[in-house]
Amino acid sequence: MIRVFVIIIFCTILLYGCNRKGCTDELATNYNAKAKKDDGSCIYPPTTNTTDSEPKDTTYIITNIPATQQKVVLLEEFTGVYCYTCPLGHMVTDSLIDEYPDQLAVLNIHSTYYGIYDDPNVMGNAYDFRTADNDTIVSMLGGIISVPSGAIDRTIANGENQIITQKRYRWREYFQDRISEIPPVNIAIVTDFNDTTRNLQVVVTLTYTEAQASANYLNLVITEDKIVDKQYVDTVVVNDYEHPHILRDVLTEVRGEPINTTIEVGRVYIRVFNYTVPENWNTQNIELVSFVHAKESFWSVLQAATQKIEN
């Protein structure tokens, strides 16, 4: 009798396991790996499209957590046009880009704080790369003593006492210290540029692979590379110098846009930006840089990403 009862239980379990129903679509938020038959219960995250196919801001939770991206480091280079040593900083940055093309995001920041060393009127430059936003960045990161200087992921490196360092010969070392970090958030940037209206739509998607207890901030800026203008190089004025990675504008708040939601594993946060690109900017050389930093008192950059608007 006991044997018959055990056989009945075994058969029931076997039958149940073979016919277990649930969501079998891995793209759904309630995907069940043990389900053998789809029962139509799959739940999908909200799309970023409205009825007129326009993306919109949104946030939601997913259960199928993607693989963590490799670390992308943010290097902010503080540089000037009337600064004969500043091209040496550009050379250090270029060598890092050559060696780590997919793990470095660069912003070249010009500011009125540098005085004569970044005054376009001294040599009669065609462009003034200095902006009020750039001044704010220099100030909030602790200021600088001289140019060229740099900040690596807005962290205080070993042996330094502030975020911005004058030691360009140690940028590589500080950079290599950061690329071993495992970022808690993945960043994806999708762009849509209209050549006629010059409207640029940018969709930034953050996907958290690790929960965050402290506040996080989203940043999005736009840069232009290879702007030809005068540069003081080794006591000589070079008229056709290609100025690299110029920070042109900040699309979020300069101090970052607070991510106003709980940040647990699987949190997806989407922001949509629209921007009119000025006529005199070369869209072939324009790049978006997005990064996420921790709460204001630390500024530490968790992850960065780049995306050109035209290939």
GULO-245332 format. One record per residue (C-alpha): residue in three letters; x, y negated, z negated; residue number from 0. Coordinates in steps of 0.5 Angstrom, whole numbers, padded with zeros to 4 digits. Layout:
N
ALA,X,Y,Z,NUM
...
***
This chain:
311
MET,0000,0000,0000,0
ILE,0006,-0005,-0002,1
ARG,0009,-0003,0005,2
VAL,0003,-0005,0009,3
PHE,0002,-0011,0005,4
VAL,0010,-0013,0006,5
ILE,0009,-0011,0014,6
ILE,0003,-0016,0014,7
ILE,0006,-0022,0011,8
PHE,0013,-0021,0015,9
CYS,0008,-0021,0022,10
THR,0004,-0027,0019,11
ILE,0011,-0031,0018,12
LEU,0014,-0028,0025,13
LEU,0007,-0030,0029,14
TYR,0007,-0037,0025,15
GLY,0015,-0039,0027,16
CYS,0014,-0037,0034,17
ASN,0008,-0041,0035,18
ARG,0010,-0047,0030,19
LYS,0007,-0053,0033,20
GLY,0009,-0060,0033,21
CYS,0013,-0066,0037,22
THR,0018,-0063,0041,23
ASP,0020,-0069,0045,24
GLU,0027,-0072,0042,25
LEU,0026,-0079,0044,26
ALA,0020,-0079,0039,27
THR,0021,-0082,0032,28
ASN,0017,-0075,0029,29
TYR,0021,-0070,0033,30
ASN,0021,-0063,0030,31
ALA,0027,-0059,0032,32
LYS,0023,-0053,0029,33
ALA,0017,-0054,0033,34
LYS,0016,-0049,0039,35
LYS,0010,-0052,0042,36
ASP,0008,-0059,0043,37
ASP,0002,-0061,0040,38
GLY,0001,-0068,0043,39
SER,0003,-0071,0036,40
CYS,0009,-0075,0038,41
ILE,0010,-0082,0036,42
TYR,0014,-0087,0040,43
PRO,0017,-0093,0038,44
PRO,0014,-0100,0040,45
THR,0017,-0102,0047,46
THR,0020,-0109,0048,47
ASN,0015,-0110,0054,48
THR,0008,-0114,0053,49
THR,0003,-0113,0058,50
ASP,0006,-0118,0063,51
SER,0013,-0114,0062,52
GLU,0016,-0119,0059,53
PRO,0021,-0117,0053,54
LYS,0019,-0119,0046,55
ASP,0022,-0119,0039,56
THR,0021,-0113,0035,57
THR,0023,-0108,0030,58
TYR,0022,-0101,0028,59
ILE,0025,-0095,0025,60
ILE,0027,-0089,0029,61
THR,0029,-0082,0026,62
ASN,0033,-0079,0032,63
ILE,0040,-0083,0030,64
PRO,0045,-0084,0035,65
ALA,0052,-0083,0035,66
THR,0056,-0089,0032,67
GLN,0059,-0094,0037,68
GLN,0067,-0095,0037,69
LYS,0069,-0101,0033,70
VAL,0069,-0107,0037,71
VAL,0074,-0113,0034,72
LEU,0072,-0120,0034,73
LEU,0078,-0125,0035,74
GLU,0077,-0132,0035,75
GLU,0083,-0136,0037,76
PHE,0084,-0143,0035,77
THR,0087,-0147,0041,78
GLY,0088,-0154,0044,79
VAL,0090,-0156,0051,80
TYR,0096,-0161,0049,81
CYS,0099,-0156,0045,82
TYR,0105,-0153,0048,83
THR,0105,-0146,0044,84
CYS,0098,-0145,0045,85
PRO,0099,-0141,0051,86
LEU,0103,-0136,0047,87
GLY,0097,-0135,0043,88
HIS,0094,-0133,0050,89
MET,0099,-0128,0051,90
VAL,0098,-0124,0045,91
THR,0091,-0124,0046,92
ASP,0092,-0122,0053,93
SER,0096,-0116,0051,94
LEU,0091,-0114,0047,95
ILE,0086,-0114,0052,96
ASP,0090,-0110,0057,97
GLU,0091,-0105,0051,98
TYR,0084,-0104,0048,99
PRO,0080,-0107,0054,100
ASP,0073,-0104,0051,101
GLN,0075,-0106,0043,102
LEU,0076,-0113,0043,103
ALA,0071,-0119,0044,104
VAL,0075,-0126,0044,105
LEU,0073,-0133,0043,106
ASN,0077,-0139,0045,107
ILE,0075,-0144,0040,108
HIS,0077,-0152,0041,109
SER,0075,-0157,0036,110
THR,0076,-0164,0034,111
TYR,0080,-0162,0028,112
TYR,0086,-0161,0032,113
GLY,0087,-0168,0033,114
ILE,0091,-0170,0039,115
TYR,0093,-0163,0040,116
ASP,0086,-0162,0043,117
ASP,0084,-0169,0046,118
PRO,0083,-0168,0053,119
ASN,0084,-0176,0054,120
VAL,0092,-0175,0053,121
MET,0093,-0171,0059,122
GLY,0087,-0173,0063,123
ASN,0083,-0167,0063,124
ALA,0077,-0166,0067,125
TYR,0074,-0162,0061,126
ASP,0073,-0163,0054,127
PHE,0072,-0156,0051,128
ARG,0071,-0159,0044,129
THR,0064,-0158,0041,130
ALA,0060,-0160,0034,131
ASP,0059,-0152,0034,132
ASN,0066,-0151,0034,133
ASP,0068,-0156,0029,134
THR,0063,-0152,0024,135
ILE,0066,-0145,0026,136
VAL,0073,-0148,0024,137
SER,0070,-0151,0017,138
MET,0066,-0145,0015,139
LEU,0072,-0141,0016,140
GLY,0076,-0145,0012,141
GLY,0080,-0150,0016,142
ILE,0086,-0149,0020,143
ILE,0093,-0152,0019,144
SER,0096,-0152,0026,145
VAL,0094,-0149,0033,146
PRO,0095,-0143,0035,147
SER,0091,-0140,0030,148
GLY,0087,-0134,0029,149
ALA,0081,-0130,0026,150
ILE,0081,-0122,0026,151
ASP,0073,-0120,0025,152
ARG,0073,-0126,0020,153
THR,0076,-0122,0014,154
ILE,0082,-0124,0010,155
ALA,0088,-0119,0012,156
ASN,0093,-0116,0008,157
GLY,0098,-0122,0006,158
GLU,0094,-0127,0008,159
ASN,0090,-0132,0003,160
GLN,0085,-0134,0008,161
ILE,0081,-0132,0014,162
ILE,0084,-0136,0019,163
THR,0092,-0134,0020,164
GLN,0097,-0138,0024,165
LYS,0101,-0132,0024,166
ARG,0100,-0130,0032,167
TYR,0106,-0125,0031,168
ARG,0101,-0121,0026,169
TRP,0095,-0121,0030,170
ARG,0096,-0114,0033,171
GLU,0097,-0111,0026,172
TYR,0091,-0114,0024,173
PHE,0087,-0112,0030,174
GLN,0090,-0105,0029,175
ASP,0088,-0105,0022,176
ARG,0080,-0106,0024,177
ILE,0079,-0102,0030,178
SER,0080,-0096,0025,179
GLU,0073,-0098,0021,180
ILE,0067,-0095,0023,181
PRO,0061,-0100,0024,182
PRO,0055,-0099,0021,183
VAL,0051,-0102,0027,184
ASN,0051,-0101,0034,185
ILE,0050,-0107,0039,186
ALA,0047,-0107,0046,187
ILE,0046,-0113,0050,188
VAL,0042,-0113,0057,189
THR,0042,-0119,0061,190
ASP,0038,-0121,0067,191
PHE,0040,-0127,0071,192
ASN,0036,-0131,0076,193
ASP,0041,-0135,0081,194
THR,0035,-0140,0083,195
THR,0033,-0142,0076,196
ARG,0039,-0140,0073,197
ASN,0035,-0138,0067,198
LEU,0039,-0132,0063,199
GLN,0035,-0128,0059,200
VAL,0039,-0124,0054,201
VAL,0036,-0118,0050,202
VAL,0040,-0116,0044,203
THR,0039,-0109,0041,204
LEU,0042,-0107,0034,205
THR,0041,-0100,0032,206
TYR,0043,-0098,0024,207
THR,0047,-0092,0023,208
GLU,0048,-0094,0016,209
ALA,0044,-0097,0011,210
GLN,0046,-0104,0009,211
ALA,0045,-0107,0002,212
SER,0047,-0114,0003,213
ALA,0044,-0119,0008,214
ASN,0046,-0119,0015,215
TYR,0047,-0124,0021,216
LEU,0046,-0123,0028,217
ASN,0050,-0128,0032,218
LEU,0050,-0129,0040,219
VAL,0055,-0134,0044,220
ILE,0057,-0135,0051,221
THR,0064,-0136,0054,222
GLU,0067,-0138,0060,223
ASP,0073,-0135,0063,224
LYS,0079,-0138,0068,225
ILE,0077,-0145,0067,226
VAL,0082,-0149,0071,227
ASP,0084,-0155,0068,228
LYS,0091,-0158,0065,229
GLN,0095,-0155,0060,230
TYR,0101,-0157,0056,231
VAL,0106,-0151,0057,232
ASP,0113,-0151,0054,233
THR,0114,-0159,0055,234
VAL,0111,-0159,0062,235
VAL,0104,-0160,0064,236
VAL,0101,-0155,0068,237
ASN,0095,-0158,0072,238
ASP,0092,-0151,0075,239
TYR,0092,-0147,0068,240
GLU,0087,-0142,0067,241
HIS,0084,-0143,0060,242
PRO,0081,-0136,0058,243
HIS,0075,-0134,0054,244
ILE,0072,-0141,0052,245
LEU,0067,-0141,0047,246
ARG,0061,-0145,0051,247
ASP,0055,-0145,0047,248
VAL,0052,-0141,0041,249
LEU,0045,-0139,0042,250
THR,0044,-0137,0035,251
GLU,0045,-0141,0029,252
VAL,0052,-0142,0028,253
ARG,0052,-0139,0022,254
GLY,0048,-0133,0024,255
GLU,0041,-0131,0025,256
PRO,0039,-0128,0018,257
ILE,0036,-0121,0020,258
ASN,0030,-0121,0016,259
THR,0028,-0114,0014,260
THR,0030,-0108,0010,261
ILE,0036,-0105,0013,262
GLU,0036,-0097,0013,263
VAL,0039,-0092,0017,264
GLY,0035,-0092,0024,265
ARG,0033,-0099,0023,266
VAL,0032,-0102,0030,267
TYR,0032,-0110,0031,268
ILE,0031,-0113,0038,269
ARG,0032,-0120,0039,270
VAL,0030,-0124,0046,271
PHE,0034,-0130,0048,272
ASN,0033,-0135,0054,273
TYR,0038,-0140,0056,274
THR,0039,-0144,0062,275
VAL,0046,-0144,0065,276
PRO,0049,-0151,0067,277
GLU,0050,-0151,0074,278
ASN,0058,-0152,0074,279
TRP,0059,-0146,0070,280
ASN,0062,-0140,0074,281
THR,0057,-0134,0073,282
GLN,0062,-0129,0075,283
ASN,0066,-0131,0069,284
ILE,0061,-0132,0064,285
GLU,0061,-0127,0058,286
LEU,0056,-0126,0052,287
VAL,0059,-0124,0046,288
SER,0054,-0121,0040,289
PHE,0057,-0119,0033,290
VAL,0054,-0118,0026,291
HIS,0057,-0120,0020,292
ALA,0055,-0119,0013,293
LYS,0053,-0124,0008,294
GLU,0055,-0131,0008,295
SER,0060,-0131,0002,296
PHE,0064,-0126,0006,297
TRP,0063,-0127,0013,298
SER,0066,-0120,0015,299
VAL,0064,-0118,0022,300
LEU,0061,-0111,0022,301
GLN,0061,-0110,0030,302
ALA,0062,-0114,0036,303
ALA,0060,-0113,0043,304
THR,0061,-0116,0050,305
GLN,0057,-0116,0057,306
LYS,0058,-0120,0063,307
ILE,0052,-0123,0066,308
GLU,0055,-0122,0073,309
ASN,0059,-0116,0075,310
***
